[in-house]
Amino acid sequence: MGSYLLGRAVYALVAIFIISVVSFVLIQAPPGDYLTSQLTRLQASGRRLDDATVERMKEQYGLDKPIYVQYGRWIAQMFRGNFGQSLYYNYSVLRLLGDYMPMTIILALITLVFIYVLSIPIGIFTAVKQYSVFDYLFTVLGFIGLSVPNFVLALVVMFFFYKTFGISIGGLFSLEYADAAWSWAKFVDLVHHLWAPVIVVGIAGTAGIIRVIRAAMLDELGKDYMQVARAKGLSEFRLLMKYPVRVALNPILSTVGWQLPNIIGGFVIAGIVLNLPIIGPVLLNALTAQDMYLAGAIVLLLSVMTVLGTILSDVTLAIADPRIRYY
Amino acid sequence: MRTWRSILASALLVVVVAITAVAYQEAPMFERLVAEGKLPPVEERLPENPRVLEPLSIGRYGGTAHVYTNSQFWLWSGEIVGFDWLLTIDANYDWGIPNILESYEFNEDATAVTLHLRKGLKYSDGVEFTTEDFLFNWEYVYQNTDLFAEIPYFMVVNGEPLVMTAVDDYTLLIEFAAPNALFLNLLSGAGATQTWQWWYGLFMPAHYCKQFHPAFVGQDTVDAAAEAAGLASWVDYFWTNAGGYFGIQEQPYTEMSPVLTPYICVERTPERAVWERNAYYWKVDTEGNQLPYIDRVILHFVESTDVVDGKIISGEVDAEWLLAGLDSLPVYIDNQDIGGYEVRLYDTPAMGALSLNLTHPDPVIRAIFNDLRFRQALSLALNRDELNEATSLGLATPRSMSVPKESPYYVEGGDTAYIEYDPTEAERLLDEMGLDQKDADGFRLRPDGERLRLTIEAAEVDAGLELIREYWRAVGIDVEVKAQTQDLLNERVAANLIDIMPVGVEFNIEPAFSMLPQFYVPLTYTWPGLWANQWSLYNITSGTQGEQPPEKIQQLIDWYGEIMTAQTVEDRIEPAQNIMASHRDNLWQIGTLGGAPWPVIVKNDLMNVPETGLMTWDLNRMLPYEPCTWYFLGRAAILEPWPGRFE
C-alpha cells in the first residue's frame, strides 16, 4: 500500500507541474495580455496613449519578458506563498481566494450532498422497477436535467422563486441581511437563497449519476448470485443493499474525488446568472481580463483539488472493493 | 451657446444672491459629532462662497441608495456618488459654469487664464483645497518622467509646455505659448476624483499624494512600500494609491482617501463599495442645507447585466441609467408596479454609424470605398425604419453622420444625407461606378473579376448588423458579419486589417466635441479611427508613418486646427460647420440611427430626478441633474456614521 501511495504522489506532482505549465500557456494564448485589455478600456473612454507610456506600463507588469521567464517568476513567487496581485480586482490574489473560496466550497459540498441523496435512491429504484412508470418518469426528467444548459435553468428557477416566494433575484442574501451579523434570521435567509443554485447545478449531476447507478444495478441484478441468494431466503432489501448496490457504487466512488472541482466549474455560468459570491465568476472575469496571476492561481487550485481528489478516490476504491489490487 | 464671459457674469450673480441669505443647516448624521467636538460646525466646514444649487424641490436628509455595477472598473450608475469638475454643464447644456472654481477669466487673446478658487473649500478630510494641489500635480506628476514619459499633449501648446504660477493660495495663473481657448474645454472636464475621466485631471490632493511620492518621502521609502505591497515599482505604488485621482487606473476610490465629491468611500471590497456623505461638501441648496441629501450609497458589484435587470424588476435598484438597456424596456415597464419604480426616457445626442476603411490595404477595395457613389449606395440600401424597429423599438431616428440639430455646429441637411431607403437607386449607383458584373450567385464582381467580398467585424453581433448584412446582400454585395473579441478587434483596427465596423458616435456636443472630434476628423488610428486609419497615423506622427491624406481629408484636419486655435467659442462655429458639411457631402462614414432614448430607472420614493433629460455617454450623463440633490421621500432613516469613520 505504501509504495502504491508513493507512486500516486509522484504522478500527482508531475501532473500538477504539467497542468501549471499548460494553464499558464493557455491563459497567455489569446492575443494580447492584461495590458492590451486595460488599454482597450482606456481607449474606449477616449484616452489617447503615447507609445512611451505603453512601453513603460509593459515594463512595469513584466510583460516585456519572454513567456518562460514570466512562468518562472510566477511559480517561484507561488512557492514563497505570494500568489501575486490581481490586476483586475487590484487585490492580492490570496485575499480574493480567502474571500470567495469558503462560500464556494460550502456551496459545492451542499450540492454534492444534494446530488447523492437524490440520485442514489432514484438510481436504485429505477433499476429495480425497470420499465415501470417511475422508471420512465425519472428517465425523462433526468434527460431534461442533463440537456438543459444550467444558465437557462438558472434564469427559470430564479424567476420562479421570485414570482412564487418573493425571494430576491441573485446573490446569497437579501439586501437587509447582507450587512447583518450572523443570526437565525440571516441563516434562514441564506437557506432560502441556497435552493436555487443547488438545484440548478445539482440537477445535471443528479441526472448523470442516476443513469450510472441504474446501468450498474441492471448489470448486477441479472447475475446468478442474485438467484442463489434469493434461493437461500435472503430478504429482497438486504440482498439489494449487500450485493448489487455495493458494486453499483464503485463508479460513484471512483469519481467522488473530482466531483467537487467539477461542481465548482459548473458554477461558473450559473454563478454569473445567479450572482453568487463564489470563485466561478471571478475566474471568468480573470480570464476575460487576461489577469494571469488570478486566473492562474484559480486554475491551479482547481487542478490540485482534482488531482488530490483522484488519489482519494483511488484509495477509497481500493479499500471498498477487495477485487482491486495494487500493482 | 453663451460665451464664457456671460456665463461668468451669471454665475457671479448666483453667488452674490447666495451670500445674502446664509444660515447653513447640515445633515442630522453629523449633529452629534459636532456637539461632541469631533467635527467643526457646518459654517466652518463650508467655503466662504459655497456653490448654491436650486433643486427641483427642497429635500430631506437620510437614507441609503442601492446601486449596481457589473464591472470592477466602471461604476456605471454608481456615479450617483458624483464627479465634480472645475467647471460644469447645466441641464440646458450650457457649459463652462464655475463649479469647484469660483470664477475664471481668460485674457484678451486667450494666451493666459486665471483661476480663482473658492476660499475655504476643503477636502473631505478637512484640509484646504489650494493652488498647491495644482502645482503638485503639474510639477511632480506630469513632469516626473517615471510617471509620465512625456507631458500630455493638451498641456503643450506650440511645442511648449504651459507655465503655471500660483499668485496666492486661491489664485492660479496658467500661461500658454499661443492662444489656447481650448483650455476652457479641459477645465470643463478636469475632475476631482472620478472614474471615466476621459482626459487627465489638473489637480490632486497634494497633502495626501505626497506620501506616495519619492520627492517628499524619499526613494527608499517608496521602493520599500512597493516591495512590501508586492508591486513592481514605486510607479505602480503611486498609481495604486493615487491613481483614482487620475483615472489612469480605473479602480475607483481608495477607502477614506480625501475627495472633493459629495461622498467619501468608507468601505471597498470585491463585492461592494460603500460611500457616505462628505462632511466638507461645498454645495448647498437654496435654503442653505448642505448637500448631499442622501446619507449613504452602496454600490453592489454583480456579475452581469441580467442580474441588474433582475434586481431592477424586483425593486432592489434605486436608480439606474447606464446598465438599463433599451432592449429590456418592455420588461421594465411590465414590472413597474411590482418593483415600485418608474421608467423614464432621456434623449441622447449620440448615434450609430458604419465605418468603411477608406485607407484599406487592398488597392481595389480602397478604390471602391473611396468612390462616393459606393458609400451613397450603401447608405441608400439601408432600411433604417426597419432597423429602428428591430433594434430600438422604433424610438430612434434615422440619421446620417452629424452632430444633433441643437448643436451650433449643425449644418442644414447634415442629418438626412442619403438616409432614405432606395435600393433601386443604390443598384443604379453601383452599376454606374462599374460594379455591374455579377457572378453566378448574383454577387457583384470587382473590376479585377473577383467577387467583392466584405466583412463587418464587431465585438457584438446584434439583430441590427444581421439586417444590415441582408440589406447589402440584397443589392449584390457579398457581406459577412464576424464577431471578434474587443481586444482582437482593437488590434485589428490598429493594424489596418478591417473592412467595415460599426461605431457608436459620441463626443457630439461641447465641451467634448472640440477636445476629441475623432469621429469626424482623422485623429486616431486605433478605435474608433478605422475610417481614416492611415491618414490619422500620418497626421499623428507628423508624416513619418501612414499615408498622406487626400485634399478633402486634409481640409478636415486643417479645420480642426482652426478650432483648436480659435480665440473664442464663437470662432469655432465656422470650421466645425465646414467639417459637418464635408461629412454631409462626402458620407465619410455611414450614419444609421440616432437618438434612441435612454431608459432611466427611478425608484418611486427617489425624488428630484427630472422626468426627462438629455444624456450623453462620453461626458455628462447624470451630472447636469446633480445627484447630490436627490433624496428619498419615504425612507429618510437617519444613519449613524460608518463604524470607524470618525475614530
Interface residues (C-beta under 8 A of the other chain):
Chain A: P30 P31 G32 T36 S37 L39 T40 R41 L42 Q43 A44 S45 G46 R47 R48 D50 A52 T53 E55 R56 Q60 Y61 G62 N82 G84 Q85 Y88 Y89 N90 Y91 S92 L96 D99 Y100 L155 M158 Y162 S168 I169 G170 G171 L175 G271 I272 V273 L274 N275 L276 P277 P281 V282 N285 Q290
Chain B: H66 Q72 F73 D146 F148 A149 E150 Y153 W196 Q197 W198 W199 A229 G230 L231 A232 S233 V235 D236 T240 G247 I248 Q249 E250 Q251 T269 P270 E271 V302 E303 S304 D306 V307 G310 K311 I313 S314 E316 T485 Q486 D487 L488 N490 E491 E506 F507 L516 Q518 L523 T524 T526 W527 D618
